[in-house]
Amino acid sequence: MTTESTDKKPRILVVEDDLSILTGLSMSLRFEGFDVIQAQDGRTGLQKAIDERPDLLVLDVMLPQMNGFEVLEELRARGSTIPVVVLSAKGVETDRVMGLNLGADDYVVKPFGLQELLARIRAVLRRRVRDENIVRFSDTAVDLNAKTVSRRGVPVELTAQEFKLLGHFVTHPGHTFSREELLSGAWGYGYEGTARTVDNFVSQLRAKFEPDPDEPRHFKTVRGLGYRFDA
């Protein structure tokens, strides 16, 4: 996993057909240190979100060509995980629920206070940075920073060595490792263990995370080679 330089400015795509709001919000975001991309209709906004891959999308609901909900639905259907803050003059609960159910990260009702919107944008970006260090598979969430694991929201107790092996697996999905590679990669060259050690630890992970440890879906044996993790 690579970490980009913290000097890189977050890029925000603002999709808003009201030119005065678009201009004012863009100026404020640039003043606060963000790079800004603009679009004034839903279809252009969708294309820029796909092509430019911004760090966050501020998306108005009432847009020409495609409305904001349609843009959001299409983005999520394409597998995009770009954080989205929806802007809408409609403050009724059904619209807020629709936006959140379609995959919005936050929902702000017009007219909004600029400082509140900026605070919400920063909060969404902070959550996204934190979530990027959480790997999920099936009903399990692995927090690589906190070194904690939960299954269906319930904490799972792991030894330090179990977590090292689990962390190595989930950060290399689809990669087949020999037992020797797992010993060195997961625990380091100084760790004194054998191929049998790896087998025992994989069995422990299967017992804790596989729906059926005898028919593993995630921690697969690759006959004659070693093991592979499939999310």
Residue pairs with C-beta under 8 A, 6 or more apart in sequence:
1 171
9 33
9 34
9 35
10 34
10 35
10 55
10 56
10 125
11 34
11 35
11 36
11 37
11 52
11 54
11 55
11 56
12 29
12 34
12 35
12 36
12 37
12 54
12 55
12 56
12 57
12 58
12 121
13 36
13 37
13 38
13 39
13 45
13 48
13 49
13 52
13 54
13 56
13 57
13 58
14 22
14 25
14 26
14 29
14 36
14 37
14 38
14 39
14 58
15 38
15 39
15 40
15 41
15 42
15 44
15 45
15 48
15 49
15 57
15 58
15 59
15 60
15 63
15 68
15 71
16 22
16 25
16 38
16 40
16 58
16 60
16 63
16 87
17 40
17 41
17 60
17 62
17 63
17 64
18 60
19 40
21 60
22 38
22 40
25 58
25 114
25 117
26 36
26 38
28 114
28 118
29 36
29 118
29 121
30 36
32 118
37 48
37 52
37 54
39 45
39 48
40 63
40 64
41 63
41 64
41 65
41 66
42 63
42 64
42 65
42 66
42 67
42 68
42 70
42 71
43 65
43 66
44 65
45 57
45 59
45 63
45 66
45 71
46 66
46 71
46 74
46 75
48 54
49 57
49 71
49 75
49 80
49 82
50 75
50 78
50 80
53 82
54 82
55 82
55 83
55 125
55 128
56 82
56 83
56 84
56 85
56 121
56 124
56 125
56 128
57 75
57 82
57 83
57 84
57 85
58 85
58 87
58 117
58 121
59 68
59 71
59 72
59 84
59 85
59 86
59 87
59 104
60 68
60 86
60 87
60 88
61 67
61 68
61 69
61 86
61 87
61 88
61 89
61 90
61 95
61 99
62 68
62 88
62 89
63 71
66 74
68 86
68 87
68 88
68 99
69 98
69 99
69 102
72 84
72 86
72 99
72 102
72 103
72 104
73 102
73 103
75 82
75 84
75 103
76 102
76 103
83 105
83 124
83 125
83 127
83 128
84 103
84 104
84 105
85 104
85 105
85 106
85 107
85 108
85 117
85 120
85 121
85 124
86 99
86 104
86 106
86 107
86 108
87 108
87 110
87 112
88 95
88 99
88 107
88 108
88 109
88 110
89 109
89 110
90 109
91 109
96 107
99 107
100 107
105 124
105 127
105 128
106 120
106 123
106 124
108 116
108 117
108 120
130 145
133 143
133 144
133 145
134 141
134 142
134 143
134 144
135 141
135 142
135 144
135 170
135 171
135 231
136 142
136 231
137 170
137 218
137 231
138 209
138 211
138 217
138 218
139 151
139 152
140 149
140 150
140 151
140 156
140 209
141 149
141 150
141 151
142 149
142 166
142 167
142 170
143 149
144 167
144 171
147 163
147 167
148 155
149 155
149 156
149 158
149 163
149 166
150 156
151 208
151 209
156 208
156 209
158 166
158 208
161 187
161 201
162 201
162 204
162 205
162 208
164 186
164 187
165 182
165 186
165 187
165 198
165 201
165 202
165 205
166 205
167 186
168 177
168 182
168 185
168 186
169 186
169 205
169 219
169 227
169 229
170 229
170 231
172 229
173 229
173 230
173 231
174 228
174 229
174 230
175 228
175 229
176 222
176 225
176 226
176 227
176 228
177 185
177 226
177 227
177 228
178 225
178 226
179 195
179 198
179 199
179 226
179 227
180 195
181 226
182 198
182 226
182 227
183 191
183 193
183 197
183 198
184 191
187 193
198 226
198 227
202 219
202 227
203 213
205 219
206 213
206 216
206 219
207 213
209 218
209 219
210 216
210 217
210 218
210 219
211 217
217 230
218 229
218 230
218 231
219 227
219 229
220 227
220 228
220 229
220 230
221 227
222 228
